[in-house]
């Protein structure tokens, strides 16, 4: 499997006062890689983009007399892009597999259209604080033409995204929507439908009156919020025997989810079900195995991982709602490139929104 990395191009010179490509990129409001393509003629770009770079170079004092120009007929024949991806921690099995699928999708597209992709860069969130995530977005935006992001909403994060977009970087939200800009594509499941489907399953599987717990990853993950909304809505309508408890926040961390599950078991002897609308399912599974309850609750989790599959087989988990990762990865690459190409042809027109992905329901018989 090919893993490509982007390295920032630097210009060596004996004149310490000479402006850098980074300075030109900042003045032009474009990524460093795009400016480098123009100044060093590494790949064709749209003529108006080239003109924008040249004007910024003149304004910053970058010597444009040495800049090699590209025939404008070539500008419309080829265009290469650099892509950036920001995912949640690679320690989570789901994101480790998503990373592999995205790499494969980049490789497949590069094989089919070798001149289209310049490279891909991956970053992972180890520090989940808003400022740390915003900084990671800023670093990726400095070298990439388009970004695909898996993160929660926060003013600092949304500001970093908007600043990247103002510089011409296309941004795609993965798995959880980001902001209300209608031009920002979202690739993932219809999370409200996911929640309602989980509610449908819980209503049909839980026959006795009792309580049902629910985990979300964060108060600010829009995707998790929509899942919880759909789940509660369906249960209110169709499962009066179920009392959905106040949600617990796992931060997608298995240890936090483990302690939260222990608390639910100890405080609610009539716990009939548990919906894990986020990451951290490994901790939930461990707590349930250790508890060895006389009556196992109905447990619905998100995403098929090795732990989830084994838990289905063992009867610890009842149902898994899964994202088709191969399709997600392929659609993400296609959308990123399509968004870039559409902006070049018509910068003011909104992006075409892709349809939501279908989700898969796994039980012990089809896992």
C-alpha positions as CSV (number, residue, x, y, z in Angstrom):
1,X,0.0,0.0,0.0
2,X,1.4,3.4,-1.0
3,X,1.7,6.1,1.6
4,X,2.6,9.4,0.1
5,X,3.8,12.5,2.1
6,X,3.9,16.1,1.1
7,X,7.0,18.1,1.9
8,X,7.0,21.8,1.9
9,X,9.2,23.3,-0.9
10,X,11.8,25.8,0.3
11,X,13.8,28.1,-1.9
12,X,17.5,28.4,-1.2
13,X,19.2,31.7,-1.8
14,X,22.3,33.6,-0.8
15,X,20.2,36.6,-0.1
16,X,18.7,36.3,3.4
17,X,16.3,39.1,2.8
18,X,14.6,37.5,-0.2
19,X,10.9,36.8,0.3
20,X,10.0,33.1,0.6
21,X,7.3,31.1,-1.1
22,X,5.4,31.0,2.2
23,X,5.2,34.8,2.2
24,X,3.9,34.8,-1.4
25,X,1.3,32.1,-0.4
26,X,0.1,34.2,2.5
27,X,-0.2,37.3,0.3
28,X,-2.0,35.4,-2.4
29,X,-4.3,33.6,0.0
30,X,-3.3,30.2,-1.5
31,X,-1.6,27.1,-0.3
32,X,2.2,26.9,-0.4
33,X,2.0,23.9,-2.8
34,X,-0.1,25.8,-5.3
35,X,2.3,28.8,-5.2
36,X,5.2,26.5,-5.7
37,X,3.6,24.9,-8.8
38,X,3.3,28.4,-10.3
39,X,6.7,29.8,-9.3
40,X,8.7,26.6,-10.2
41,X,6.5,25.4,-13.0
42,X,6.0,22.0,-11.3
43,X,2.5,21.4,-12.6
44,X,-0.1,23.3,-14.6
45,X,-2.6,25.5,-12.8
46,X,-5.5,27.6,-13.9
47,X,-4.3,30.8,-15.6
48,X,-6.2,33.2,-13.2
49,X,-4.5,31.3,-10.3
50,X,-1.1,31.8,-11.9
51,X,-1.8,35.5,-12.4
52,X,-2.9,35.8,-8.7
53,X,0.4,34.2,-7.6
54,X,2.5,36.4,-9.9
55,X,0.8,39.6,-8.5
56,X,1.4,38.4,-5.0
57,X,5.0,37.7,-5.8
58,X,5.5,41.2,-7.2
59,X,3.8,42.7,-4.2
60,X,6.1,40.9,-1.7
61,X,9.2,41.5,-3.7
62,X,9.7,37.9,-4.9
63,X,11.8,38.1,-8.1
64,X,9.4,37.1,-10.8
65,X,11.8,37.6,-13.7
66,X,13.2,34.1,-13.0
67,X,9.7,32.5,-12.8
68,X,9.2,30.0,-15.6
69,X,5.8,30.4,-17.3
70,X,3.5,27.6,-18.5
71,X,1.7,27.7,-21.8
72,X,-1.9,28.5,-21.1
73,X,-3.1,25.7,-23.3
74,X,-1.5,23.2,-20.9
75,X,-3.3,24.9,-17.9
76,X,-6.6,23.4,-18.9
77,X,-5.2,20.0,-19.7
78,X,-3.8,18.9,-16.3
79,X,-4.0,19.9,-12.7
80,X,-2.5,18.1,-9.7
81,X,-3.7,18.4,-6.2
82,X,-2.3,17.7,-2.7
83,X,-4.8,16.3,-0.2
84,X,-4.8,16.4,3.6
85,X,-6.6,14.3,6.1
86,X,-7.2,14.9,9.9
87,X,-8.6,11.9,11.7
88,X,-9.2,11.0,15.3
89,X,-6.6,9.0,17.2
90,X,-5.0,6.1,15.2
91,X,-5.1,4.1,18.5
92,X,-8.8,3.6,17.8
93,X,-9.3,0.5,15.5
94,X,-12.0,2.2,13.5
95,X,-9.7,5.2,12.5
96,X,-6.8,2.9,11.9
97,X,-8.9,1.0,9.3
98,X,-10.3,4.3,7.9
99,X,-6.7,5.5,7.4
100,X,-5.8,2.4,5.5
101,X,-8.9,2.7,3.3
102,X,-8.1,6.3,2.5
103,X,-4.5,5.5,1.6
104,X,-5.8,2.8,-0.7
105,X,-8.3,5.2,-2.3
106,X,-5.5,7.7,-2.9
107,X,-3.3,5.0,-4.4
108,X,-6.2,3.8,-6.7
109,X,-6.9,7.3,-8.0
110,X,-3.2,8.0,-8.5
111,X,-2.9,4.8,-10.5
112,X,-5.8,5.7,-12.7
113,X,-4.9,9.4,-13.1
114,X,-1.2,9.7,-12.2
115,X,-1.1,13.5,-13.0
116,X,-4.1,14.3,-10.9
117,X,-2.8,13.8,-7.3
118,X,0.5,15.3,-6.1
119,X,0.3,13.5,-2.8
120,X,-1.5,13.0,0.5
121,X,-0.8,13.9,4.1
122,X,-2.4,12.3,7.2
123,X,-2.5,13.7,10.7
124,X,-4.2,12.3,13.8
125,X,-5.7,14.0,16.8
126,X,-3.8,13.0,20.0
127,X,-4.6,16.3,21.8
128,X,-8.3,16.8,21.5
129,X,-8.3,20.4,22.8
130,X,-9.9,22.9,20.4
131,X,-6.7,25.0,20.0
132,X,-4.6,21.9,19.3
133,X,-7.0,20.8,16.6
134,X,-7.2,24.3,15.1
135,X,-3.4,24.3,14.9
136,X,-3.3,20.9,13.1
137,X,-5.8,22.3,10.6
138,X,-3.7,25.3,10.0
139,X,-0.6,23.2,9.4
140,X,-2.3,21.0,6.9
141,X,-3.9,23.9,5.1
142,X,-0.4,25.4,4.6
143,X,0.6,22.6,2.3
144,X,-2.6,21.1,0.9
145,X,-5.2,22.1,-1.6
146,X,-8.1,20.2,0.1
147,X,-8.7,18.8,3.6
148,X,-11.0,16.1,4.9
149,X,-11.6,16.5,8.6
150,X,-13.1,14.3,11.4
151,X,-13.6,16.6,14.3
152,X,-16.1,18.3,16.5
153,X,-17.5,21.8,16.3
154,X,-15.9,24.6,18.3
155,X,-15.5,28.3,17.5
156,X,-11.7,27.9,17.4
157,X,-11.9,24.9,15.0
158,X,-14.5,26.5,12.8
159,X,-12.4,29.7,12.6
160,X,-9.4,27.7,11.4
161,X,-11.6,26.0,8.8
162,X,-13.0,29.3,7.6
163,X,-9.5,30.8,7.4
164,X,-8.3,27.8,5.3
165,X,-11.2,28.2,3.0
166,X,-10.6,31.9,2.6
167,X,-7.1,31.0,1.3
168,X,-8.6,28.7,-1.3
169,X,-8.3,25.4,0.5
170,X,-11.4,23.1,0.0
171,X,-12.7,21.5,3.2
172,X,-14.8,18.4,3.4
173,X,-16.4,17.2,6.7
174,X,-16.1,13.4,7.3
175,X,-18.5,11.4,9.5
176,X,-19.8,14.5,11.4
177,X,-20.9,17.8,9.8
178,X,-18.9,20.9,10.4
179,X,-20.7,24.3,10.5
180,X,-23.6,25.5,8.4
181,X,-21.9,26.6,5.3
182,X,-23.9,25.0,2.4
183,X,-20.8,24.9,0.3
184,X,-18.9,22.7,2.7
185,X,-19.5,19.0,1.6
186,X,-20.2,16.3,4.2
187,X,-19.3,12.7,3.6
188,X,-20.8,10.1,5.9
189,X,-24.1,8.6,7.2
190,X,-27.4,10.3,7.8
191,X,-26.8,10.3,11.5
192,X,-30.4,11.1,12.4
193,X,-31.5,8.1,10.5
194,X,-28.8,6.0,12.2
195,X,-30.2,7.1,15.6
196,X,-33.8,6.3,14.6
197,X,-32.8,2.9,13.2
198,X,-31.0,2.1,16.5
199,X,-34.2,3.2,18.3
200,X,-36.3,1.0,16.1
201,X,-34.1,-2.0,16.9
202,X,-34.1,-1.2,20.6
203,X,-37.9,-0.9,20.6
204,X,-38.3,-4.3,19.0
205,X,-35.7,-6.1,21.1
206,X,-36.5,-4.7,24.6
207,X,-39.9,-6.0,25.7
208,X,-39.7,-5.3,29.4
209,X,-40.1,-1.9,31.0
210,X,-36.8,-0.4,32.1
211,X,-34.0,2.0,31.4
212,X,-31.7,2.4,28.4
213,X,-28.3,4.2,28.6
214,X,-26.6,6.1,25.8
215,X,-23.0,7.2,25.1
216,X,-21.9,10.1,22.9
217,X,-18.3,11.0,22.2
218,X,-18.6,14.7,22.9
219,X,-21.2,17.4,23.5
220,X,-19.9,19.1,20.3
221,X,-19.8,16.2,17.9
222,X,-22.8,17.0,15.6
223,X,-23.0,13.5,14.3
224,X,-23.4,12.1,17.8
225,X,-25.9,14.7,18.7
226,X,-28.0,13.8,15.7
227,X,-27.8,10.1,16.5
228,X,-29.0,10.7,20.1
229,X,-31.8,13.0,18.8
230,X,-33.0,10.3,16.4
231,X,-32.8,7.6,19.0
232,X,-34.7,9.5,21.6
233,X,-37.3,10.6,19.1
234,X,-38.1,7.1,17.9
235,X,-38.2,5.7,21.5
236,X,-40.6,8.4,22.6
237,X,-42.9,7.6,19.7
238,X,-42.8,3.8,19.7
239,X,-41.3,2.4,22.9
240,X,-43.2,3.8,25.9
241,X,-41.7,1.0,28.0
242,X,-38.2,2.4,27.6
243,X,-36.8,5.3,29.6
244,X,-33.8,6.7,27.9
245,X,-31.3,8.0,30.5
246,X,-29.3,11.2,30.3
247,X,-26.4,10.5,28.0
248,X,-22.8,9.8,29.1
249,X,-19.8,11.3,27.4
250,X,-17.0,8.9,26.5
251,X,-14.7,11.2,24.6
252,X,-14.3,8.1,22.4
253,X,-12.1,6.7,25.1
254,X,-12.5,3.0,26.0
255,X,-11.5,3.5,29.7
256,X,-14.0,6.3,30.2
257,X,-16.7,4.2,28.5
258,X,-15.7,1.3,30.8
259,X,-16.2,3.3,34.0
260,X,-19.5,4.8,32.6
261,X,-20.9,1.3,31.9
262,X,-19.9,0.1,35.4
263,X,-21.8,3.1,36.8
264,X,-24.9,2.4,34.7
265,X,-24.9,-1.3,35.8
266,X,-24.5,-0.4,39.5
267,X,-27.1,2.4,39.6
268,X,-29.8,0.9,37.4
269,X,-30.6,-2.8,38.1
270,X,-33.4,-2.4,35.5
271,X,-31.0,-1.5,32.7
272,X,-32.5,-3.1,29.6
273,X,-30.4,-1.6,26.9
274,X,-27.4,0.5,25.9
275,X,-26.7,2.5,22.8
276,X,-23.1,3.4,22.1
277,X,-23.5,6.2,19.6
278,X,-19.7,7.0,19.7
279,X,-16.3,5.4,20.0
280,X,-15.2,3.6,23.2
281,X,-17.2,0.5,22.6
282,X,-14.2,-1.7,23.7
283,X,-14.6,-0.4,27.3
284,X,-18.4,-1.0,27.2
285,X,-17.8,-4.6,26.1
286,X,-15.2,-5.2,28.8
287,X,-17.5,-3.9,31.5
288,X,-20.4,-6.1,30.3
289,X,-18.2,-9.2,30.2
290,X,-16.9,-8.6,33.7
291,X,-20.4,-7.9,35.1
292,X,-21.8,-11.3,34.0
293,X,-25.4,-10.1,34.3
294,X,-28.2,-12.6,34.8
295,X,-30.2,-10.8,32.1
296,X,-28.0,-9.3,29.3
297,X,-29.1,-5.9,28.1
298,X,-29.7,-5.2,24.4
299,X,-26.5,-3.5,23.3
300,X,-26.2,-1.5,20.0
301,X,-22.8,-0.1,19.0
302,X,-21.3,1.9,16.1
303,X,-18.8,0.5,13.6
304,X,-17.6,-3.0,13.0
305,X,-14.2,-3.6,14.6
306,X,-12.5,-6.9,15.7
307,X,-13.8,-6.4,19.2
308,X,-17.3,-5.6,18.0
309,X,-17.4,-8.7,15.8
310,X,-16.3,-11.0,18.6
311,X,-18.8,-9.4,21.0
312,X,-21.6,-10.1,18.5
313,X,-20.5,-13.7,18.2
314,X,-20.4,-14.0,22.0
315,X,-23.8,-12.4,22.5
316,X,-22.4,-9.4,24.4
317,X,-23.4,-7.0,21.7
318,X,-26.8,-7.3,19.9
319,X,-26.4,-5.1,16.8
320,X,-23.7,-3.0,15.1
321,X,-24.4,-0.1,12.9
322,X,-21.5,0.2,10.5
323,X,-20.2,2.7,7.9
324,X,-19.0,1.2,4.6
325,X,-15.4,2.4,4.9
326,X,-14.3,1.5,1.4
327,X,-17.1,3.5,-0.1
328,X,-16.5,6.3,2.4
329,X,-12.9,6.6,1.4
330,X,-13.5,6.5,-2.4
331,X,-16.3,9.0,-2.1
332,X,-14.1,11.3,0.0
333,X,-11.3,11.4,-2.6
334,X,-13.8,12.0,-5.4
335,X,-15.6,14.8,-3.5
336,X,-12.3,16.6,-2.6
337,X,-11.2,16.6,-6.2
338,X,-14.6,17.5,-7.6
339,X,-14.8,20.4,-5.1
340,X,-11.4,21.8,-6.2
341,X,-12.2,21.5,-9.9
342,X,-15.6,23.1,-9.5
343,X,-14.2,26.0,-7.6
344,X,-11.7,26.6,-10.4
345,X,-14.4,26.6,-13.0
346,X,-16.9,28.7,-11.0
347,X,-15.6,30.0,-7.6
348,X,-19.0,31.4,-6.6
349,X,-21.2,28.4,-7.2
350,X,-22.0,26.0,-4.3
351,X,-20.4,22.6,-4.2
352,X,-22.6,19.6,-5.2
353,X,-23.6,17.8,-2.0
354,X,-23.1,14.0,-2.2
355,X,-25.9,11.8,-0.9
356,X,-25.5,10.2,2.5
357,X,-23.9,6.8,2.6
358,X,-25.9,3.7,3.3
359,X,-25.2,2.0,6.6
360,X,-25.0,-1.7,7.4
361,X,-26.7,-3.5,10.3
362,X,-24.7,-6.5,11.6
363,X,-25.9,-9.1,14.0
364,X,-24.4,-12.4,15.1
365,X,-25.6,-14.1,12.0
366,X,-24.0,-11.8,9.4
367,X,-20.9,-10.5,11.0
